[in-house]
Amino acid sequence: MIRIAKAPWWLKLGLVAAIATGVPVAMTLRSLGAMDATSAADTTDTTRASGAGQPRAGAASSPLPDGVRELAWSALMPPGWDPRHPSASATATRPDPQALASLADDDPAARQMMAELQDAFANAPVRPELDGQRVRLRGYVVPLGVGWGGTDEFLLVPYYGACIHSPPPPPNQIVHVKAPAKIVGVRSMSVVTVTGRIQAQATSSVLATSGYRLTPEDVHLDR
């Protein structure tokens, strides 16, 4: 059975889709405002939490090789990063939920806030200190090319359906993987554990922009 970790706040209530499309503006902003009270818990390391959304390392994973760090998806985001307030700390004063509740879709203030939120998602910061580290990360596969014999290039994402059934998460939650040879049996939404060297380097593809690249030493097909 695939165990899962607690979903990040931006996955709740279909907010990835709402933020990506900007519709409906007012309802999205009200939902975000109502979630301020619990966002601190949602943006911390969730490796030991349980909920819905993210795959978690299970029995299929082998012991960590020497010099390899096992990453939670939350570790790819800078501590305290919150796209609702990209220029502020996690403890900064935030918009009053009651004020957000009074906004209408055509309110210029609502449109401005949504534009800032979309910009924060598109320019999600990575953690450059991870660059060059050997890591292990588990997630879902979004193939960038599939042919006879499998695929050698894919996006690794933290939750089921990302980039296919729903809009992509922020770039700092997408990892581009390019293997030296095709991996047999890997298909869309397969769960894999990838071990290799990570780079804080953006890569654009037809499906999404990833904030990281991972050169694999091993790709374990878990499901």
C-alpha positions in Angstrom: 0.0 0.0 0.0 1.3 3.5 -0.8 1.4 5.6 2.3 0.9 9.3 1.8 2.0 12.6 3.4 -0.1 15.5 4.4 -1.1 17.6 1.4 0.3 21.2 1.1 -2.2 24.0 1.6 -2.1 24.9 -2.1 -3.5 21.5 -3.1 -6.6 21.8 -0.9 -9.9 22.8 -2.3 -8.7 22.6 -5.9 -6.6 25.8 -5.4 -3.9 24.8 -7.9 -6.5 24.9 -10.6 -8.1 28.1 -9.3 -4.8 29.9 -9.0 -3.7 28.7 -12.5 -6.9 29.9 -14.1 -7.8 32.8 -11.9 -11.4 31.8 -11.8 -13.3 32.3 -9.6 -11.1 35.1 -8.2 -13.1 36.1 -5.1 -13.8 32.5 -3.9 -10.1 31.6 -4.4 -8.9 34.6 -2.3 -11.5 33.9 0.4 -10.4 30.3 0.6 -6.8 31.3 0.9 -7.6 33.8 3.6 -9.5 31.2 5.6 -6.5 28.9 5.5 -4.0 31.4 7.0 -4.5 30.0 10.5 -3.3 26.5 9.4 -0.7 27.3 6.7 2.3 27.2 9.1 1.6 23.5 9.8 1.1 22.8 6.1 4.4 24.2 5.0 6.6 22.4 7.4 8.3 19.0 6.8 5.4 16.5 6.5 7.4 13.3 6.2 5.7 11.8 9.3 2.2 13.2 8.7 -0.7 11.4 7.1 -3.4 12.8 4.9 -4.1 12.9 1.1 -1.9 13.8 -1.8 1.7 13.0 -1.6 3.4 9.5 -1.9 5.6 8.6 0.9 8.6 6.2 1.1 7.5 2.8 2.0 8.8 -0.8 2.2 9.7 -0.8 -1.5 12.5 1.6 -0.9 16.0 0.2 -0.2 18.3 1.5 2.6 19.8 4.8 1.9 23.3 4.6 0.3 26.1 6.4 1.9 26.1 10.1 1.2 22.4 10.2 0.1 19.8 12.4 1.7 16.1 11.4 1.7 14.0 14.4 0.8 10.4 15.3 1.6 8.7 17.4 -1.0 8.5 20.2 1.5 12.3 20.3 1.6 12.3 21.6 -1.9 10.6 24.8 -0.8 12.5 27.5 1.1 11.4 27.4 4.8 8.5 29.7 5.4 7.8 30.3 1.7 4.2 31.3 1.1 3.0 32.3 -2.4 0.2 34.3 -0.8 2.8 36.6 0.7 6.0 36.1 -1.3 7.8 39.1 0.0 6.8 38.6 3.6 7.9 36.2 6.4 5.6 33.4 7.5 4.7 35.4 10.6 4.0 38.7 8.8 0.6 40.4 9.0 -1.8 38.9 6.5 -5.0 40.1 4.8 -8.1 40.0 7.0 -10.3 37.1 6.0 -13.3 39.3 6.6 -12.0 41.9 4.2 -11.4 39.2 1.6 -15.0 37.9 2.0 -16.3 41.2 0.8 -14.4 41.2 -2.5 -16.2 40.6 -5.8 -14.6 39.0 -8.9 -14.5 42.3 -10.7 -13.0 44.2 -7.8 -9.6 45.7 -8.9 -8.1 44.8 -5.6 -9.1 41.1 -6.0 -7.7 41.1 -9.6 -4.5 42.6 -8.3 -4.1 40.0 -5.5 -4.8 37.2 -7.9 -2.2 38.5 -10.4 0.4 38.7 -7.6 -0.5 35.1 -6.5 -0.1 33.8 -10.0 3.2 35.5 -10.4 4.4 34.1 -7.1 3.5 30.6 -8.3 5.2 31.1 -11.6 8.4 32.4 -9.9 8.4 30.0 -6.9 11.9 30.1 -5.4 14.1 27.0 -5.1 16.7 26.1 -2.5 20.2 26.6 -4.2 21.9 25.0 -1.2 20.5 21.6 -2.4 22.5 22.0 -5.6 24.8 19.1 -6.2 23.6 17.0 -3.3 22.8 13.3 -3.7 19.2 12.7 -2.8 16.4 10.3 -2.9 12.9 11.5 -3.7 9.6 9.6 -4.2 6.8 10.8 -6.4 4.5 10.4 -9.4 5.7 10.2 -13.0 4.6 12.5 -15.8 6.3 11.2 -18.9 7.8 13.6 -21.4 8.2 10.9 -24.0 7.1 7.3 -24.1 8.1 4.8 -26.8 9.0 1.2 -27.2 11.1 0.1 -24.3 9.8 2.7 -21.8 10.8 6.3 -21.1 14.0 8.0 -20.2 12.7 11.5 -19.4 9.9 12.5 -17.1 8.7 15.0 -14.5 8.5 13.9 -10.9 5.6 15.5 -9.1 4.3 15.2 -5.5 0.6 14.3 -6.0 -1.5 12.2 -8.3 -2.8 13.9 -11.5 -0.5 16.9 -11.5 0.3 18.3 -14.9 -2.2 15.9 -16.5 -5.6 15.9 -14.7 -4.9 19.2 -13.0 -2.6 22.2 -13.6 1.0 21.9 -12.5 2.1 22.8 -9.0 4.7 25.6 -8.5 8.1 24.9 -10.2 9.7 24.2 -6.8 7.5 21.2 -6.6 8.4 19.7 -10.0 11.6 17.8 -10.7 12.9 17.0 -14.2 14.5 13.6 -14.5 16.6 12.5 -17.5 17.9 9.0 -17.3 20.8 7.7 -19.4 18.7 4.8 -20.7 15.0 4.0 -21.0 13.3 2.7 -17.9 11.0 -0.3 -18.6 7.5 -0.3 -17.1 7.3 3.3 -16.1 4.1 5.0 -17.3 2.0 8.0 -16.5 1.4 8.3 -12.7 3.7 5.4 -11.8 5.1 5.8 -8.4 8.9 5.8 -8.4 11.8 6.4 -6.0 14.6 8.2 -7.7 18.1 8.4 -6.3 20.7 10.8 -7.8 22.2 14.2 -7.9 19.9 17.2 -7.8 20.4 20.6 -9.4 18.5 23.8 -8.6 18.0 24.5 -12.3 14.8 25.4 -14.1 13.8 23.4 -17.2 10.8 24.2 -19.4 8.8 21.4 -21.1 5.5 21.3 -22.9 3.7 20.3 -19.7 5.3 22.5 -17.0 8.4 24.3 -15.8 10.4 22.5 -13.2 12.6 24.2 -10.7 15.0 21.2 -10.3 16.8 18.7 -12.4 17.7 15.2 -11.1 20.3 13.0 -12.7 19.4 9.5 -11.6 21.7 6.8 -10.4 18.7 4.6 -9.7 15.0 4.6 -10.5 12.9 2.2 -8.5 9.5 1.5 -9.8 7.3 1.2 -6.7 3.9 0.9 -8.4 
